[in-house]
Amino acid sequence: MSTAAAISGLHCEVWQPQDFSEPSCSSSSSSQFQPPEFFIDFYVSSYATHGDEVISTLRYKNFRQRCDVLTQDSFSWSAISSMLSETNVPYHLQPFFIHQISIRARGIATEPINALSRTIPMVVELMLPEDAMEGSGYGSEPQMGIGSGRASRASIQEMERIEIDGVLSDCVICLDEIGSIGCQIDAVRMPCLHVYHLNCIHKWLELSNRCPLCRFQMPLEEE
């Protein structure tokens, strides 16, 4: 069974293959105490149309990731973003793919057939037009697509902390609502005026000094 989603030329399909043999472990007793993990085949293809001809390129990587990391909102966004960055998916396209992959990962992990599995196979297949890859370094050595370095601790602490009463919008990092009806929740406004969950943007800025939406650059942490 697979789940596919597409928007504005972007395509994401995630499924669990049936023809998979769980790798044998050198120590079966110790493996019983290891948390279950996903074994992920990750395909990213880009395409361009020239007249009646469609030319496509394909990039592939394999990942292993603990199931609890990909199924918890507080960890999944950064783990999936790292996979997308390693396959050179531009960071401004990542929220769409992170949302789709995390939803499907949770669904696969909770399927009864996987209840006793130590290794769960998953295939992720992404497709995006070639113009969306421009400037991403696609086809070259992998680049860290989400930013140029860690934001300074001082600049993170100095961001304006705000309190939201009611629903403001969705946080593009975790894709959950910032605030909810009848509930108050802390949020942070960056100097560029974009608002995120406090924990989400703090974790993001530990990896990248750029705003996820507009690429505004926070001061870098000095070595």
KANORNOR-V587294 format. One record per residue. N is the residue number from 1. RES is the residue in three letters. OMEGA is omega in whole degrees, -180 to 180 (999 if undefined). Layout:
n: {N;N}
res: {RES;RES}
omega: {OMEGA;OMEGA}
//
This chain:
n: {1;2;3;4;5;6;7;8;9;10;11;12;13;14;15;16;17;18;19;20;21;22;23;24;25;26;27;28;29;30;31;32;33;34;35;36;37;38;39;40;41;42;43;44;45;46;47;48;49;50;51;52;53;54;55;56;57;58;59;60;61;62;63;64;65;66;67;68;69;70;71;72;73;74;75;76;77;78;79;80;81;82;83;84;85;86;87;88;89;90;91;92;93;94;95;96;97;98;99;100;101;102;103;104;105;106;107;108;109;110;111;112;113;114;115;116;117;118;119;120;121;122;123;124;125;126;127;128;129;130;131;132;133;134;135;136;137;138;139;140;141;142;143;144;145;146;147;148;149;150;151;152;153;154;155;156;157;158;159;160;161;162;163;164;165;166;167;168;169;170;171;172;173;174;175;176;177;178;179;180;181;182;183;184;185;186;187;188;189;190;191;192;193;194;195;196;197;198;199;200;201;202;203;204;205;206;207;208;209;210;211;212;213;214;215;216;217;218;219;220;221;222;223}
res: {MET;SER;THR;ALA;ALA;ALA;ILE;SER;GLY;LEU;HIS;CYS;GLU;VAL;TRP;GLN;PRO;GLN;ASP;PHE;SER;GLU;PRO;SER;CYS;SER;SER;SER;SER;SER;SER;GLN;PHE;GLN;PRO;PRO;GLU;PHE;PHE;ILE;ASP;PHE;TYR;VAL;SER;SER;TYR;ALA;THR;HIS;GLY;ASP;GLU;VAL;ILE;SER;THR;LEU;ARG;TYR;LYS;ASN;PHE;ARG;GLN;ARG;CYS;ASP;VAL;LEU;THR;GLN;ASP;SER;PHE;SER;TRP;SER;ALA;ILE;SER;SER;MET;LEU;SER;GLU;THR;ASN;VAL;PRO;TYR;HIS;LEU;GLN;PRO;PHE;PHE;ILE;HIS;GLN;ILE;SER;ILE;ARG;ALA;ARG;GLY;ILE;ALA;THR;GLU;PRO;ILE;ASN;ALA;LEU;SER;ARG;THR;ILE;PRO;MET;VAL;VAL;GLU;LEU;MET;LEU;PRO;GLU;ASP;ALA;MET;GLU;GLY;SER;GLY;TYR;GLY;SER;GLU;PRO;GLN;MET;GLY;ILE;GLY;SER;GLY;ARG;ALA;SER;ARG;ALA;SER;ILE;GLN;GLU;MET;GLU;ARG;ILE;GLU;ILE;ASP;GLY;VAL;LEU;SER;ASP;CYS;VAL;ILE;CYS;LEU;ASP;GLU;ILE;GLY;SER;ILE;GLY;CYS;GLN;ILE;ASP;ALA;VAL;ARG;MET;PRO;CYS;LEU;HIS;VAL;TYR;HIS;LEU;ASN;CYS;ILE;HIS;LYS;TRP;LEU;GLU;LEU;SER;ASN;ARG;CYS;PRO;LEU;CYS;ARG;PHE;GLN;MET;PRO;LEU;GLU;GLU;GLU}
omega: {-179;176;-179;177;179;177;175;178;178;-179;180;177;-177;180;176;180;-179;-176;-178;176;-179;-178;177;-179;-180;180;-175;-180;-180;-179;-180;-178;178;179;179;-178;172;171;-165;168;-171;-179;176;179;173;-176;177;-180;177;-176;178;-176;176;-180;-178;174;-175;176;-176;170;177;-179;167;-179;178;-178;-177;178;-177;-177;177;-176;-176;-179;-169;-175;-178;179;-179;177;178;177;-180;180;180;176;172;172;-178;-173;-178;176;-171;-179;179;-178;179;-179;-177;-177;-178;178;-177;178;178;180;-179;-177;-177;178;-176;-177;-177;-174;-177;-177;173;178;-179;180;178;177;176;-179;-179;176;179;-178;-175;-178;177;-179;-177;180;-178;-177;-179;-180;176;178;-178;177;176;-169;-173;178;-175;180;-178;176;-179;179;-179;-179;178;-178;-177;180;-177;178;-176;179;-177;176;-174;-176;176;-179;176;172;-174;179;-180;178;173;-179;171;-175;177;-176;178;-177;177;-178;179;176;-177;175;178;178;178;175;176;-173;-180;167;-179;-178;-178;-176;176;180;179;-176;173;178;-175;179;-176;174;-180;-176;-171;178;172;-175;172;177;-179;174;180;180;999}
//
